[in-house]
Amino acid sequence: MQYRNLGRSGLQLSVLSFGSWISFSKQINDKVADELMGIAYDNGINFFDNAEAYALGESEKMMGRILKKKKWDRTSFVLSSKAYFGWRGKENRPNQTGNSRKHLTEACHEALLRMQVDYLDLFYCHRADKTTPILETVQTMNTLIQQGKILYWGTSEWTGVEIMEAHRCAEKYNLIAPTMEQPQYNLFERTKVEADFSEIYKNVGLGTTIWSPLCSGLLTGKYNDGIPENARLNLEGFEWLKEKVLQEDRIKKVKKLAELATKMNISLAALSIAWCIKNPNVSTAILGATKKAQLLENLKAIDVLPLLTVDVMEKIEKIMNNKPEIAKW
C-alpha cells in the first residue's frame, strides 16, 4: 500500500480507502462487511468512509459494530462521517439537515454514538448549504476540533469558490480551515479535480478523498451488455444514478478501455482506479466493493500504477477525449 498526506496536513491516508455508500445495510450484511473491512485493513487500507445519510444512519451503525468487534488499535485507522442530508429521510424537520451550528454539532454527536468511537478523524459538510453563512459553518467545525470531537474537517461537492470562502473566513477570524474536499472523480467526471481546483491545490494545499473512481461500476465493464440483476443500479431509489451512468456514448468508451486493459493483461477496474490515483492531487480513492473478489481486484490498482506510462496515458486520453480546460484565475 502507498500512503499520501491529506493535502498539506500531516495526516497520512492509504491511497486506496474503503467506503460504505449504498453497500452497507443495503447490499451487504454484517458478516460480509466484516470480511471486506478485514481484507481492506490487512492490505494496508487505513481510511474508512461513512456518512449520516448512508442507509439513514444504519451504515454507521454497521461499521460501528464491526469496529467494536475487530478491536483494532484506534490510532491505526482513520474514520470519517459527513453531515448535511440528515438521517431521518422524509421525516427530517427544520434544523435536522444543513450546515448550521445546531445540525453539525448534533450530527457529529450522533455519528460518534452510531460508530461507537470517541472522535472522528475526518468530518465533512456533505454539501454546501445556501441558507447557512459559511462563517457559521467554519466556526462550528473549529469548535468541534477544539473539543476533540473531530480532528480535521472538510467539504464534499463544494465549488472552488465556496471552498475558498471558507478559507477566507478561517484566515480572517483565526479559525481552522477545511483540509479536504470529497468530490466525484473518475474517467468520466474530471472537471472539479483537474480544472476547478487547480489553483486551490497550490494556494491552500487542498487534500481530496475522491469517490466513485469506477463511476458506480460502469468502469468495470459489467454494464456493457445490460444491467446484472444484483447490481446497485437496480436498487430502489437509485433510478437517477442509472440514468446518469448508463449512456450509450459512455458504454462505447468503456468497451474501448476494456480492449486496452485486455492488451495490458489487467482488469478494466484496476486500470480505472490506477488512473485516478495517478493524479498526485488525489489523496485517496474510496473503494466500494460488495464481494471479496471484487475488492481484491480493485486493490490491484496499486500494482497497475507503474504501468501507466506516458504512452498508456495518451491512449486513455485519446479514448476518453474529455480532458477539461484548466480554470483561469
MARSE-12459 format. One line per field, with one value per residue (C-alpha): residue number from 1; x, y, z. Coordinates in steps of 0.02 Angstrom, whole numbers, plus 50000, padded with zeros to 5 digits. Example, Ala and Ser with C-alpha at 12.3 -4.5 7.8 and 13.67 -1.06 7.14 Angstrom:
residues 2
kekol c(1 / 2)
x c(50615 / 50684)
y c(49775 / 49947)
z c(50390 / 50357)
//
This chain:
residues 329
kekol c(1 / 2 / 3 / 4 / 5 / 6 / 7 / 8 / 9 / 10 / 11 / 12 / 13 / 14 / 15 / 16 / 17 / 18 / 19 / 20 / 21 / 22 / 23 / 24 / 25 / 26 / 27 / 28 / 29 / 30 / 31 / 32 / 33 / 34 / 35 / 36 / 37 / 38 / 39 / 40 / 41 / 42 / 43 / 44 / 45 / 46 / 47 / 48 / 49 / 50 / 51 / 52 / 53 / 54 / 55 / 56 / 57 / 58 / 59 / 60 / 61 / 62 / 63 / 64 / 65 / 66 / 67 / 68 / 69 / 70 / 71 / 72 / 73 / 74 / 75 / 76 / 77 / 78 / 79 / 80 / 81 / 82 / 83 / 84 / 85 / 86 / 87 / 88 / 89 / 90 / 91 / 92 / 93 / 94 / 95 / 96 / 97 / 98 / 99 / 100 / 101 / 102 / 103 / 104 / 105 / 106 / 107 / 108 / 109 / 110 / 111 / 112 / 113 / 114 / 115 / 116 / 117 / 118 / 119 / 120 / 121 / 122 / 123 / 124 / 125 / 126 / 127 / 128 / 129 / 130 / 131 / 132 / 133 / 134 / 135 / 136 / 137 / 138 / 139 / 140 / 141 / 142 / 143 / 144 / 145 / 146 / 147 / 148 / 149 / 150 / 151 / 152 / 153 / 154 / 155 / 156 / 157 / 158 / 159 / 160 / 161 / 162 / 163 / 164 / 165 / 166 / 167 / 168 / 169 / 170 / 171 / 172 / 173 / 174 / 175 / 176 / 177 / 178 / 179 / 180 / 181 / 182 / 183 / 184 / 185 / 186 / 187 / 188 / 189 / 190 / 191 / 192 / 193 / 194 / 195 / 196 / 197 / 198 / 199 / 200 / 201 / 202 / 203 / 204 / 205 / 206 / 207 / 208 / 209 / 210 / 211 / 212 / 213 / 214 / 215 / 216 / 217 / 218 / 219 / 220 / 221 / 222 / 223 / 224 / 225 / 226 / 227 / 228 / 229 / 230 / 231 / 232 / 233 / 234 / 235 / 236 / 237 / 238 / 239 / 240 / 241 / 242 / 243 / 244 / 245 / 246 / 247 / 248 / 249 / 250 / 251 / 252 / 253 / 254 / 255 / 256 / 257 / 258 / 259 / 260 / 261 / 262 / 263 / 264 / 265 / 266 / 267 / 268 / 269 / 270 / 271 / 272 / 273 / 274 / 275 / 276 / 277 / 278 / 279 / 280 / 281 / 282 / 283 / 284 / 285 / 286 / 287 / 288 / 289 / 290 / 291 / 292 / 293 / 294 / 295 / 296 / 297 / 298 / 299 / 300 / 301 / 302 / 303 / 304 / 305 / 306 / 307 / 308 / 309 / 310 / 311 / 312 / 313 / 314 / 315 / 316 / 317 / 318 / 319 / 320 / 321 / 322 / 323 / 324 / 325 / 326 / 327 / 328 / 329)
x c(50000 / 50055 / 50015 / 49993 / 49974 / 49799 / 49836 / 49963 / 49911 / 50020 / 49885 / 49933 / 49798 / 49814 / 49799 / 49655 / 49520 / 49356 / 49182 / 49007 / 48893 / 48749 / 48830 / 48821 / 48649 / 48580 / 48681 / 48782 / 48757 / 48872 / 48960 / 49010 / 49054 / 49163 / 49256 / 49280 / 49341 / 49461 / 49532 / 49549 / 49638 / 49752 / 49804 / 49855 / 49697 / 49684 / 49538 / 49356 / 49225 / 49045 / 48904 / 48746 / 48639 / 48705 / 48562 / 48489 / 48616 / 48616 / 48781 / 48868 / 48790 / 48852 / 49028 / 49025 / 48977 / 49117 / 49248 / 49199 / 49216 / 49382 / 49461 / 49589 / 49704 / 49607 / 49767 / 49791 / 49642 / 49555 / 49366 / 49250 / 49071 / 48979 / 48832 / 48705 / 48563 / 48512 / 48467 / 48280 / 48238 / 48065 / 48041 / 48177 / 48118 / 48198 / 48374 / 48391 / 48483 / 48608 / 48769 / 48704 / 48792 / 48646 / 48641 / 48829 / 48853 / 48710 / 48758 / 48934 / 48871 / 48753 / 48892 / 49003 / 48865 / 48824 / 49005 / 49048 / 49204 / 49263 / 49312 / 49304 / 49466 / 49376 / 49209 / 49134 / 48996 / 48915 / 48854 / 48859 / 48716 / 48647 / 48545 / 48686 / 48828 / 48993 / 49069 / 48948 / 48998 / 49184 / 49159 / 49063 / 49195 / 49330 / 49237 / 49216 / 49404 / 49443 / 49327 / 49422 / 49268 / 49344 / 49524 / 49505 / 49357 / 49318 / 49187 / 49104 / 49046 / 49077 / 49129 / 49302 / 49226 / 49139 / 49297 / 49400 / 49266 / 49284 / 49471 / 49445 / 49333 / 49455 / 49601 / 49507 / 49446 / 49595 / 49496 / 49543 / 49508 / 49446 / 49583 / 49499 / 49363 / 49272 / 49223 / 49174 / 49321 / 49341 / 49374 / 49204 / 49196 / 49353 / 49314 / 49318 / 49476 / 49577 / 49516 / 49411 / 49528 / 49692 / 49740 / 49668 / 49796 / 49934 / 49856 / 49792 / 49853 / 49683 / 49676 / 49549 / 49464 / 49382 / 49226 / 49160 / 49326 / 49233 / 49085 / 48962 / 49029 / 49021 / 49211 / 49216 / 49130 / 48989 / 48857 / 48922 / 48784 / 48646 / 48621 / 48656 / 48511 / 48601 / 48686 / 48668 / 48590 / 48437 / 48414 / 48255 / 48285 / 48438 / 48348 / 48434 / 48602 / 48553 / 48501 / 48663 / 48780 / 48706 / 48731 / 48769 / 48921 / 48995 / 48970 / 49064 / 49213 / 49210 / 49221 / 49374 / 49454 / 49418 / 49512 / 49663 / 49656 / 49650 / 49805 / 49893 / 49834 / 49748 / 49567 / 49472 / 49430 / 49612 / 49659 / 49522 / 49565 / 49751 / 49714 / 49630 / 49773 / 49898 / 49842 / 49955 / 49814 / 49712 / 49749 / 49647 / 49519 / 49372 / 49328 / 49151 / 49157 / 49021 / 49118 / 49289 / 49345 / 49290 / 49389 / 49545 / 49537 / 49518 / 49668 / 49774 / 49766 / 49923 / 50017 / 49945 / 50001 / 50182 / 50112 / 50030 / 50169 / 50156 / 50109 / 49969 / 49902 / 49897 / 49800 / 49673 / 49659 / 49627 / 49486 / 49405 / 49432 / 49363 / 49512 / 49443 / 49515 / 49610 / 49517 / 49593 / 49601)
y c(50000 / 50178 / 50323 / 50507 / 50660 / 50733 / 50898 / 50996 / 50912 / 50787 / 50651 / 50505 / 50409 / 50248 / 50293 / 50169 / 50177 / 50089 / 50167 / 50111 / 50214 / 50108 / 49943 / 49941 / 49889 / 49891 / 49765 / 49677 / 49617 / 49623 / 49461 / 49520 / 49695 / 49620 / 49515 / 49659 / 49781 / 49648 / 49621 / 49809 / 49833 / 49683 / 49755 / 49921 / 50024 / 50142 / 50255 / 50202 / 50324 / 50347 / 50475 / 50506 / 50488 / 50319 / 50197 / 50331 / 50302 / 50112 / 50112 / 50199 / 50079 / 49931 / 50000 / 50037 / 49858 / 49791 / 49909 / 49860 / 49676 / 49700 / 49789 / 49872 / 49999 / 50162 / 50252 / 50134 / 50189 / 50347 / 50362 / 50489 / 50546 / 50677 / 50786 / 50887 / 50775 / 50711 / 50530 / 50538 / 50543 / 50612 / 50637 / 50770 / 50932 / 51105 / 51103 / 50915 / 50948 / 51075 / 51152 / 51256 / 51251 / 51154 / 51017 / 50993 / 50982 / 50859 / 50758 / 50740 / 50677 / 50554 / 50487 / 50458 / 50359 / 50257 / 50212 / 50189 / 50297 / 50447 / 50555 / 50566 / 50590 / 50674 / 50764 / 50835 / 50954 / 50835 / 50977 / 51166 / 51248 / 51403 / 51451 / 51450 / 51577 / 51491 / 51582 / 51493 / 51326 / 51364 / 51421 / 51262 / 51148 / 51245 / 51219 / 51032 / 51019 / 51116 / 50999 / 50848 / 50775 / 50789 / 50808 / 50878 / 50949 / 50963 / 50979 / 50867 / 50926 / 51110 / 51229 / 51306 / 51474 / 51403 / 51315 / 51474 / 51574 / 51452 / 51481 / 51669 / 51661 / 51549 / 51665 / 51822 / 51755 / 51642 / 51482 / 51310 / 51298 / 51145 / 51020 / 50913 / 50901 / 50742 / 50759 / 50628 / 50587 / 50457 / 50445 / 50524 / 50653 / 50758 / 50945 / 50983 / 50887 / 50930 / 51105 / 51192 / 51154 / 51176 / 51338 / 51286 / 51145 / 51274 / 51408 / 51311 / 51133 / 51051 / 50864 / 50756 / 50594 / 50554 / 50446 / 50335 / 50300 / 50166 / 50279 / 50171 / 50013 / 50074 / 50068 / 49883 / 49843 / 49748 / 49858 / 49837 / 49712 / 49771 / 49779 / 49623 / 49576 / 49609 / 49771 / 49930 / 50020 / 49909 / 49966 / 50059 / 50245 / 50248 / 50271 / 50440 / 50353 / 50230 / 50371 / 50464 / 50316 / 50213 / 50323 / 50248 / 50357 / 50308 / 50122 / 50140 / 50218 / 50086 / 49949 / 50032 / 50050 / 49866 / 49821 / 49921 / 49837 / 49665 / 49705 / 49755 / 49593 / 49688 / 49717 / 49871 / 49907 / 49907 / 50015 / 50142 / 50157 / 50168 / 50309 / 50406 / 50388 / 50429 / 50608 / 50674 / 50788 / 50634 / 50594 / 50434 / 50345 / 50269 / 50091 / 50023 / 49835 / 49711 / 49549 / 49483 / 49451 / 49624 / 49709 / 49605 / 49650 / 49835 / 49828 / 49776 / 49958 / 49984 / 49861 / 49937 / 50113 / 50090 / 50025 / 50191 / 50259 / 50416 / 50309 / 50220 / 50384 / 50457 / 50306 / 50327 / 50513 / 50477 / 50357 / 50474 / 50637 / 50735 / 50822 / 50980 / 51152 / 51220 / 51361 / 51533 / 51631)
z c(50000 / 49968 / 50084 / 50045 / 50153 / 50155 / 50071 / 50172 / 50335 / 50424 / 50412 / 50301 / 50210 / 50112 / 49929 / 49920 / 50053 / 50090 / 50091 / 50135 / 50022 / 49951 / 50003 / 50194 / 50258 / 50080 / 49981 / 50115 / 50294 / 50446 / 50401 / 50228 / 50287 / 50423 / 50295 / 50174 / 50306 / 50368 / 50194 / 50170 / 50336 / 50310 / 50141 / 50217 / 50198 / 50345 / 50297 / 50313 / 50247 / 50303 / 50319 / 50418 / 50262 / 50208 / 50236 / 50351 / 50488 / 50476 / 50380 / 50525 / 50649 / 50547 / 50535 / 50721 / 50763 / 50655 / 50725 / 50902 / 50856 / 50767 / 50915 / 50802 / 50883 / 50861 / 50812 / 50664 / 50561 / 50503 / 50516 / 50437 / 50436 / 50335 / 50383 / 50284 / 50223 / 50394 / 50428 / 50454 / 50269 / 50234 / 50421 / 50429 / 50509 / 50507 / 50583 / 50557 / 50393 / 50328 / 50393 / 50538 / 50706 / 50777 / 50646 / 50626 / 50814 / 50838 / 50684 / 50750 / 50918 / 50832 / 50719 / 50870 / 50954 / 50799 / 50763 / 50947 / 50945 / 51046 / 50898 / 50709 / 50613 / 50467 / 50468 / 50309 / 50259 / 50136 / 50026 / 50030 / 50124 / 50037 / 50192 / 50321 / 50319 / 50282 / 50430 / 50548 / 50474 / 50491 / 50671 / 50713 / 50639 / 50730 / 50895 / 50864 / 50833 / 50992 / 51088 / 51020 / 50936 / 50762 / 50703 / 50527 / 50435 / 50252 / 50118 / 49989 / 49818 / 49859 / 49722 / 49718 / 49763 / 49916 / 49975 / 49958 / 50051 / 50196 / 50193 / 50188 / 50341 / 50431 / 50396 / 50444 / 50611 / 50651 / 50635 / 50566 / 50380 / 50286 / 50249 / 50116 / 49986 / 49934 / 49751 / 49625 / 49512 / 49377 / 49191 / 49155 / 49296 / 49287 / 49289 / 49475 / 49520 / 49365 / 49323 / 49455 / 49599 / 49505 / 49593 / 49761 / 49774 / 49755 / 49866 / 50016 / 49990 / 49971 / 50001 / 49905 / 49956 / 49790 / 49774 / 49634 / 49545 / 49446 / 49405 / 49503 / 49422 / 49242 / 49229 / 49273 / 49109 / 49194 / 49113 / 48936 / 48894 / 49011 / 49199 / 49303 / 49416 / 49581 / 49526 / 49630 / 49481 / 49507 / 49687 / 49727 / 49745 / 49632 / 49467 / 49449 / 49456 / 49320 / 49204 / 49235 / 49217 / 49076 / 48925 / 48755 / 48720 / 48887 / 48855 / 48690 / 48778 / 48914 / 48783 / 48706 / 48877 / 48909 / 48749 / 48810 / 48981 / 48899 / 48795 / 48957 / 49040 / 49182 / 49230 / 49175 / 49357 / 49412 / 49263 / 49300 / 49485 / 49448 / 49326 / 49467 / 49591 / 49455 / 49487 / 49627 / 49688 / 49736 / 49918 / 49917 / 49808 / 49902 / 49851 / 49870 / 49849 / 49896 / 49864 / 49916 / 49737 / 49686 / 49825 / 49792 / 49608 / 49648 / 49763 / 49614 / 49558 / 49663 / 49553 / 49394 / 49438 / 49375 / 49210 / 49170 / 49062 / 48958 / 48809 / 48903 / 48974 / 48799 / 48736 / 48876 / 48839 / 48656 / 48701 / 48827 / 48733 / 48882 / 48962 / 49046 / 49020 / 49168 / 49254 / 49230 / 49391)
//
